[in-house]
Structures are given as C-alpha cells and as structure tokens.
C-alpha cells in the first residue's frame, strides 16, 4: 500500500529500477558511438545506391536515428563534463570530452602530506591521511557553556515552523534542485524524479511527508558519497580540499523541504555579519569591509592609536555539535 510506504522501501524499489535500467542499457540502449558508426555506414551505402533519385524513406529514417543518437551522446558528455553554462543544442561534444578529461585530471589526488609533513603517494596511505584529518576535525570537544547564546526563535516563529508539511512544499523543493547535479550512491539524479514526477510524485510525496512528520530514516537512505574538491592548484594538504557530500535525492529532498521552511526566518535569526550563510549575501562582502577598515587605519591620523588583528578561525559549521545547538 502507498500509505504504508517508507523511505527504505522506496529506496529499495528505486535500486531495483536501477538494476533493470543497467540491463536495459546493455540490451537496448547499447553503445551510442558504436551505433552511430554503424548508422553512418548504412547511410553512405544507401546514398550510394540512390544517387540521382533523391533521399529515400529509409535514408530519412536513418538520419533521424543518427540525430537522436547525437543528442544522447551530447547529453551524456555534458553530464560528465559538469558544464552548465553552454546553451542547450550546441553540438560541442568534443568540448565536453575535453572538459571531462580536464576534470578527471584535476580531481585526481596523487599525493598528500601527513600530519608530520611527510609526503605519501600510496593509496592506503592517502586514505589514512584523509581519514585521520576528518576524525580529528569532527571529534567532540569538551562540554561547552552555551548560556550566552540568546534565544532568537519567537513563539510565533515556532508555531509556523512546527506546522505540518504539505505536498506542495515537497514538489516545490524537488523542482528547485538542479536536474543534472552529481547523483548519490544509487545513481538517480533529481532530473529523473522531475521528468517522471506525474508517475512518481504521489509515492515520493507520501514517503517524504511520512518521514518529516515523525518517521524514521533508514541508514541506507543516508548513505553518502564524499568527494574532495581542491581549493587551490596542486593541493598537497587536506585543509586545501573542500569535502562535499553526494546524497541520494530522497535525502536531499527531505533536507530541502526543511531548509525552505527555516529559510523564511533566517533574516531575523542570522546576524548581518554572517554574510556567507544566506541567499543574497556574499562572503566577499566581508573581504570588502576588511579592505575598507585597513584603508581607514592606514590613513588615520592623530594621537590615539588603532590596530587590526588577523585571526585564523576554523569554519563554524565544521565544529558545531548537537549538545551546543540544543
């Protein structure tokens, strides 16, 4: 029954669909480039036999199949390349292929420095360096005194935040996602759900609302592929990478609905100085303010002095703990 469905059951059904699609890809979809080569040979042969008589119905059929395969090839290469700014319909497959190779080369981690400064290159050593770094980063700190944190959420805000979620909120959250962003472990992108929403919508909405209204999230739904993206050219230390998590779309959908609910009150909760945490604010705003302050100090005259202090602070969202936020 749809009403009794859970996130875990839905994920298992999606995994079953994924396995079926793999079989369909091998038996029906096939190799696009191999099929393209064969169709082009067939078209040349047909044209050679129909010289002087114009294009035949078979030629038009083959040409239509070639255009369809070219479109598939372009779409696949565009997804691999991660290029979003190029206009739809541009036949730039070679460009996408070059971008894919460039991304693969850039994202490859061939060496790292461990915590004592020694360079390691073996796969097992690289994995150990990465694991040790994040274990240390996310290890719980000693008990923190949070009595000084003021209460920002009013009773009126809280009443709005705890209202039951609706089907419209779930659908809106899904269609806010980029269609071809990197998928999670099960391989389905947001575009798959968006394209087939008329078929999948009622089932997806039901299980998401079931979780948001107090249901449980199975560990398999929260399975995540973690990818390290370099912040600088030729990174050698773990702090020079930014870790991003590629979640399953079901997990992202649940979190997106919650985020949209909280987003309404962020202006009243988040301080103006926290410019990197809200839509419409830029972290570069703080850089400009720092430059203005430095410029003021350099030009300031008089007997009273002033100084600027540079602090090396860890990112707040890397250190926040549940005990602190409760």
N, C-alpha and C positions, 0 to 999 in steps of 0.2 A: 504493500500500500504506500502511496506517495506521502500520506500524512504521517507515517511512521518512519520515514527515511531519516538517516543520519548522515553527517559528513563522511564518516568512514565508509558507509555503504555506497554513497555516491562516488567516492574516490575509487572504490573497487570496481564499480561499473565503468568508470572512465578508463581505468587501467585495462579492463577487458576490451573496450573500444580501441584503445591504443594498440593492443596486440593484434587485433583484427586489421587495423589500418596498416600495420607493418606487413602483414600477409598480403593485403590488397596492393600495397606499393610494389611488392615483388612480383605479383602475378598479373596485375592490370596496369598500374601506373607506369612501372618499368623505368628504365634509364632514359631520361629525356634526350640526352645528347646522342645516344645510340639510335633512338627512334628518329631523331632529326636527320642523322646521316643517311639512314635508310630511305626516308621520305624524299630527301633531296635527290638521291639516285633515281628513285622511281619517277620523280617529276622530270628529270633530264631525259629519261628514257621515253616518257610519254610525249614530251615536246619534240623529241627527235622523230617520233612516228607521226606527229600531226602537223608537220611544217606546212604552211600554206593554207591550212583549213581552220585556223583559229583555235582558241582554247576549248577543250572538251569538258564535259561534266566531271570526268574523273580527275582532270587537271585541277579544276576549281576545288574539288573535294580535298585533294592532296594539299593544295595551297592553304586551304582553311585549317587543315590539321597542323601544317607547319607553323602558321601564325599562332595557333593555340599553344603549341609546344614552346615556341619562342617566348610567349608570355609567361609560361610556367618557369622556364629557365631564368628569365629576368627576375621574377618574383623570388625564387629560391636564392639567387645570388645576392639580391638586395637584402634579404633577411640575414644572410651570412655576413654581409659587409657592415651592417649596422648604420648605413647611411639613410637618413630620414629627410634630408633637405632637398634631394633631387626630385624634380617634378615627375608625377606618375606618367608613364607612357614613353619616357625616354629610353631608347634602345641602347643602354650603356652597360651591357653585361660584362664587357672586358674591364670597364672601370670598377664595377662591383667586385670582380675577381681580384683585381689588384688591391682593392681596399681590404678584402678578406685576408689576403696573404700578409698585408701590412699589419693588420690587427693581430693575426696569429703570431707574427714575429715579435710585435711589441708586448703582447701579453705573456709570452713565454718567460718563465723565471729560471735562469740557468745558474745563478749563484746568489748567495746571501752571506751576510756577516752574522755570526752568532753573538751572544751577549758578552764575549770576551774579545771580540774584534777579529776572530779568525774567519777566513773565507771558506765556505763549504760549497760543494758542487754536486755531491751525490744526492739522489732522490730522497733516500731515507733521512739524510742529514738536513736537507731542505725542509722536509715535513716536520722534523723535530724542532727546528728553529721557529717555524711558523706556529706550531702548537704551543711551545714554551712562551712565546710572546703573548699570545692571546690568553693563555691560562693565567699569566701574571697580570695582564690588563684587567681581566674580569674576576679576579679573586676578591672575595668580600673583604671590606675594610672593617676596622673596629667600629663598635657602636657609635653612631653619630647623634649629636644633640640637635634635634630639629625643632626645638621650641621657638626659635626665632623666625621660622617661616610663617608669614601671615596667611590667613585664610582669604582666598581670592574668590572662591565659588560661592555665590549667594544662594539663599534658599530658592529664589525664583529660578536661577540658572539650573539648580539641581533638579527642580521639578520638571523642567524642559528636557534635561539630559536623561532622566530615567523613564521618559515616555516610551511605550512600545514602538519598536521599529516597524516600518511599513514596506510593502512590496515595491513601491515607487522608489524608496531610498536604495534598495538593493539594485534595481535596474539602473538607476542613475549612477551609482558607484561603479558598476561594471563598464558602462559606456564612457566613463571618464578615463579609463585606462587606455594606454597606447596598445593598438592591436597587435603589433609585431615585436614588442619587447621580449627580451630573453625569457623563455619559459622556465618553469621549475622542473623538478625531477621527473614528473610524469610527461613532460614534453608538450602539453597543450598551452597555447598562447591565449591571451584574452580575446584575440580575433576569432578564435574557434567558437567561443561562447557567444560573442557578439553576432557572428554570422548565423548561428543556429539558435538564436535566442527564442524564436517562436516555438521551437521544439523543446529546448532545454529549460526555458525560462521558469515555468511553474515548478519543476523539480528543484532547480538551483535555488530559487527564492525560498522554497519551503525549508530546505535543509539549512540555509544560511540564517533564516529567521529562527529556526529551532535552536541553533547554537546561540545566537545573540540574546535569546530570551531565557537562557539558563542551561542550555545543553552542553555536552562535553565535546572537546576537540581531541580526536584520537591522535597519537603521536605520528602516524603516517601522513596525516594532513599537514603537520608542521615540519615535515622533512624538507630540508633546505640545501640547495647547492650554494656554497660560499665561493666567491670569485674575488681575487685580489687585483685591483686596478692600480697601476702605477701613477703616483702623483708627479713624479719627475722623470726626466730622461735617464735611462740606465740606472734604475734603483738598485741599491745593494743592502739596505736595511729594511726591516719590517715596518718601521714607522713611516717609510716612504711609499707605502701601499695603502690604499683605501679598500676596506673589505665591504663588499656588497652581497646581499643575500638574494638568491633567486628562489622565491617561494612558489608553491603551487598557486594557481589563480584562485582557488577556493579560499585559501588562507588570506590572500591579498584582498579578496572581495569582502571578507568579514572585517578586516582591519580598515579597509577604505570606508565602509559604512560607519564604523565607529569614529574614524577621523573626521568625516564630514559632519557628524553630529557635534563634535567638540569644536570644530573649526569656527563655528558661529560666534563663540565666546572668547576666542584667542586674543582679540584686541583688548579685551578687558582683563585678561589674566596675565598675558606675557608683557613684560616691560618693553618700553620703546627701545631701550639699548640692546635688547636681544634680537638684533635685526636679521639673523640668519634662520630663524625658526618660523617665519610666517610668510605667506603669499603676499607679494608686493613689496617686501623688504629685502634688501640685498646685503650680504656680508661686506661688500665693498664700501657700503656707506660708512662703516666704522673705520675703514682704511682712510677714507677722505677726511673724516673727523680727526684721526690721528695726525695726518699731514697738516691740517689747519692748526692743531694745538702746537705742533712742533714749530711751525712757521711763526706763531704768536710768541713762543718762548724765545726764539732767535732774535726777534725784532723788539722784544720788550726792553724797556729802559727804566731805570730807577734804582733806588737803594734796596728795596725789598726783593728778595730772590725767589726763584721758582725752579722746579725740576720736573723731569718726566721719568717714570720708572717702567722698564720693559719686563714683563712677567712671562715666563714660559709655563702656560697652564694646559693641562690635559683637557680634552674635549669633555664637556659636562655630560653629554649623553653616553659617553663611554664608561662613566663612573657612577651613574645614578643606580641606586639599589631600591628594592621593593620596601625595605624597612624605612628608608628615608622618605619615600613618596607616599606612604600610607597616612 
